[in-house]
């Protein structure tokens, strides 16, 4: 039987701030991560990586490495060639973060490729032996980035089967006749994730069964990918992720090194652990590639956009058909009757890039929101006023309505809190002693993603509940949200809820990414709680039940009891005790609206199944504001203040949501002013935290995130949109626009450094 949506609900948890339930373990050191595990007999591995960007291995000098006390084995392509079967990239229907097979042959495809695996009794011995491993090469010509000889440029429509360049009208003709025109190239650099927890792996065999402990945001892909590579039954592989010390997109799917560690463990007959160095993390995982955007924007004399042309290029590897595509967002953000887009991938001799928190919106919105600011300056309009004139309730490309469109309400709320009215219209006129002061803004938008998921929900006679799913706690607070929701929807204390995540032994769930974790798992949990509430209601209102004769749909939870309309009540624990074991447990499965059963089958098979769309466009929105100070003589840039106003549907835990947003905003500051992986002769030259600059406590400004009410009843039944990636989007553009307002000089390439200002 169906119950009302608020049946058995007591709204005391969801929507209120609650500290992380796993927070105490994290701050006291009790939390266990993959590299903390020390099974009996553990051996330790270290990697040797290539020093040339392209060529062939001609030989090894292993005598010095073998002489290190404690060395157990050194594996090269001579040992593992043919031992691994190829698997496709996850976004090409496979399981891996790259289809490249390390130790598969003597070919070197990029600098930093794995060319040997050393195993020893201790991490120190393995590292020393790896450093002593000599490799000789025959180098070949290579292409490192854009414009390099040998770089191959391909249309994304030719590289990716389902890619379509969105467009409408006659954009070229409209741009040619526009009263006001902006035409510029915007560029973003290579950037790397640098999570604090490294890309570790521990593999142990028990006869034919393999257990892998690895921080990953998709245990299902690791399980099925390893099965495909090693020729095993997926049922014989267990992957455990546990808590993850940050990934931001980098711990993407099956890693290249995982199968090598598994093979080494099988060869040695003992568990093997690999903790790569941070420098190696720049090439054995993915990264945000460099992009460039030729953007043309036309407007009439009233400031209404008449033409938008966005041609974008992003670097990718030779061997994976992977490239992030982003013009579907830039083409649909503002009202414009004439749009043309074209995306191309530039294939070079580097490792495969991948998602990095807000993967496409960060570079693509930097270009568009910078161009919009340039147009506002050309028109003599306030940048917010220009956006208001081009706001739209429908997608100009598809004609679909937005399920909600609170963009301008975000700008209004943010402008008031930020003090936008004090902004002088003329650039370069605001001063604070020797500092030039600038104020800038930009839009933040993120399409809502949701994926199929399953979870197991069980009630015990003592009134406790257990929620189990293979999904992951990546630091976003999903453990806390699941505990809060289960407690509220089942009427038990949050302390009575146990959450188990990140293990292929649990019910399968999909990729933790795309800001889809909350939207997917909370809907699944809602289905499970509804099922158990119904069973409790039927048990209590049965002829022999404590609430016999009451209407099941009229029951309510009050103070830990199930109460009927006539005042009779039964403690929730007593109600649970009336269920038999079969009734006290349910396996809930959620499939998003518009998706078929194949979507659930996909995540059970370890394949990605993120979905969006439907009859309306569902996006989360925000408005970013930045205040910058630029020293008139030295060119030093400081950001004393960032403020963002965000509309992201229903906010379940304001404490963790605000932390996600402000953390993303600070990372956006790094994107604007600090972060760049330097390329030289086909290799990354600053792969560490000494020379790869990230925002520190000294750089972090006063940062504030506001919530704008967004009761979107059309997005999904719970009104959830996800916000993990929203906070970083648009910050780089807001800061660049503020630097222009402070100095009168436009910067179209990130990061903006002192030398560029001078």
C-alpha positions, 0 to 999 in steps of 0.5 A, a space after each residue: 500500500 502507498 503512504 503519504 510522502 510525510 508519513 512517519 516523518 518528523 522533520 527535525 534533521 533534514 534541512 538543519 546543520 549536523 556535524 559529520 558522523 565520521 568527523 571525529 574519527 577523521 580528526 582524531 586519526 581513527 579513520 582507516 584509509 586504504 594505505 593504512 592496511 597492513 595485512 600479514 606478509 605485506 610487501 611494498 611496491 614502487 614505480 619506475 616511470 619513463 623519462 622521455 615523452 615518446 619512443 621505445 625501451 631498448 634495455 634495463 640495467 637492474 644490477 644495482 636495483 637487485 643489490 638493494 637488501 630486501 628486493 623481492 622482484 622487478 617486473 617490466 614489460 618482459 614479464 607482463 607483456 600479454 598478461 593483461 587484456 585491454 579494456 576501454 575507457 570508462 566513457 567509451 563503454 569500458 572500465 578504465 581511466 585510460 585504455 593504455 596498458 603499462 608494461 604491455 610492450 617496449 613502447 613509450 607513449 608519454 613521459 611518466 608512463 610506468 615502465 617497471 614495478 619494483 617490490 621489496 620487503 619495505 617501502 624504503 627498499 622498494 623506493 631505493 631499488 626503483 631509483 637505481 633501476 636503469 632504463 635506456 630509450 630510443 627517443 622518437 619525435 613527440 607532440 606535447 600540446 597545441 600547435 606542436 608538430 605532429 599534434 592531431 586535431 579532430 572534431 569531437 563529433 568524429 571522436 565521440 559517437 554521440 557528440 553534437 555541436 549545439 546551435 541554432 539560427 545563423 550565428 555567423 550572419 548575426 555576428 557580422 551585423 551585430 551593433 556590438 561585437 566581442 571576439 577573443 581567445 580565452 585559455 586555461 592551463 593544465 591543472 592537476 587534482 593533488 588530493 592529499 591521499 595518494 593513488 594507493 593500492 593493496 592487493 591480496 589473493 586467497 586462492 583464486 579470489 582477489 581483494 583490492 583496497 584502493 581509494 576509488 570513486 567507482 568500485 564497480 568499475 575497478 572490479 569489472 575492469 580487473 576481471 576483464 584484464 585478468 580473465 577472472 569472474 567478477 564474483 572472485 574480485 572484491 574491491 574496498 574503497 572505504 573513506 577516500 582522502 579526496 579525489 576531485 575526479 582523479 580516482 576515476 575508475 580502474 587505474 593503470 597500476 592496479 592490475 600490475 600490483 595484483 599480478 605482482 601479488 599473485 607472482 609472489 604469493 603475498 599481499 603487495 601495497 603500492 603508494 606512488 609518489 606525488 610526482 608520479 600521481 601527475 602521470 598515472 592519474 588524469 588531470 584537467 587538460 589545457 583548453 582554448 576558446 575562440 568566442 564571439 559574442 554579438 549584441 544589439 544596442 539594447 544589450 540583447 545578445 544576437 549571436 554566440 559562436 563558441 569554438 573550443 579545443 582541449 588536449 587529449 591523449 593519442 590512445 583514448 577517445 576522451 575529451 570533456 565537452 562543454 558547449 552544451 552549457 555555454 550555448 544554453 545559458 543565455 537567451 540568444 537566437 543565433 548560436 554556433 558551436 564547434 568542439 575539437 580535441 587535439 591528440 598529443 603524446 601525453 597521458 589521458 586527461 579526465 574529469 576534475 571538479 566541475 570538469 567542463 564548466 570551469 574552463 568553458 564558463 571562464 570563457 563565456 563569463 569573461 566575454 559577457 563582462 567584456 560586452 558589458 564594458 563595451 555597452 557601458 552596462 552594469 555586468 549584472 544588468 546585462 545578464 538580466 537582459 539576457 536571462 531566459 526561462 527556456 533553452 534557446 537550443 532545444 526550446 525546453 523550459 528550465 525546471 526552475 531558473 533562479 539565476 537572477 535571484 542569485 545575483 540579486 541576493 549576492 549583490 546585496 550581501 556583497 555591496 555591489 552598489 559601491 562598484 564604480 562603473 569606470 575601471 581603474 578608479 577605485 583605490 585603497 592607498 597603493 592598491 587598485 580595487 576591483 569588483 567582479 562577478 560571474 554566473 555559476 551553473 551546473 546541469 543536474 545529474 542523477 544515476 541509478 543506485 541500489 542499497 540495502 536497508 535493515 531494521 533490528 529489533 532493538 530499534 537500530 538501522 543499517 544502510 549499505 551500498 557500494 557507493 563511496 564517501 569521498 569527503 562530501 558528507 554522504 555518510 552523514 546525509 544517509 544517516 540523517 535521512 534514515 533517522 528522520 524517515 524511520 523515526 529513530 535517533 541518528 546515533 541508531 543508524 549505521 552506514 556501510 559504504 564503498 565495498 563491492 560486497 554491498 549492493 551496487 551503486 554507480 560513479 561518485 561524481 557529477 554532483 550526483 551522489 546525493 540525488 541518487 542515493 537519497 532517492 534510493 533510501 527514500 524508496 527503502 524507507 517507504 517500503 519499511 514504513 509500510 511494513 511497520 504500519 501494516 504490522 501495527 494495524 494488523 488485527 493482533 497489532 498494538 494499533 489494530 483498527 487504525 488507518 495505516 496511512 494516518 500513523 505518525 512518528 512522535 518522540 520515537 513512537 508510532 502514534 495513531 490518530 486516536 492517541 494510541 502509540 507504540 515505541 518504534 523498537 516494539 514495532 520493529 520487533 513485530 517484523 520477521 527478518 525478511 520484512 525487516 530488510 529491503 533492497 531498494 533500487 532507484 532508476 531516474 525518470 526517463 531511464 530504462 532498466 538498462 541503466 540499473 544493469 549498467 551500474 551493476 556491470 560496473 559501467 557509468 550511467 549518469 543521466 540528465 535531461 527530460 522534459 525540462 532542463 534542470 540546472 543548479 545556479 549561482 552568482 560569484 562575486 570577487 573583490 581584488 586588490 592589485 598593487 599599483 607598483 608591484 602588480 601583486 594580486 590579493 583577493 580579500 573577499 569572495 561571496 557566492 549565492 547559490 540555488 541548488 534545490 533542497 539543502 539537506 545539511 547546510 553545514 556540509 553544503 556550505 563547506 563544499 561551496 566555500 571549499 570550491 570557491 577557494 579552489 576557484 581562486 587557485 584556478 584563477 591566480 595560482 594553479 598551472 602544471 608547466 609543460 616542457 619538452 613533453 613532460 610536467 616540470 612542477 609535479 609536486 606541492 612545492 612548485 605546483 601552487 595551490 591556495 594556502 591559508 594565507 591566500 584564502 580570503 574572507 569567503 561566504 556562501 549564501 543559499 537562495 531558496 529554490 523549491 524546484 518541484 520538477 527536478 525530481 521527487 525530493 527536489 535535490 540538485 547536488 552542489 559538490 561542483 557548483 562552488 568552483 564554477 565561475 570563480 576564475 571569471 569573477 576574479 579575472 573580471 575584478 582584475 580588469 575592473 581594478 586595472 582596466 586591463 583584460 586578462 584572457 589566459 589563466 592563471 593571472 600572475 604578477 608578470 601578466 599584470 605588470 
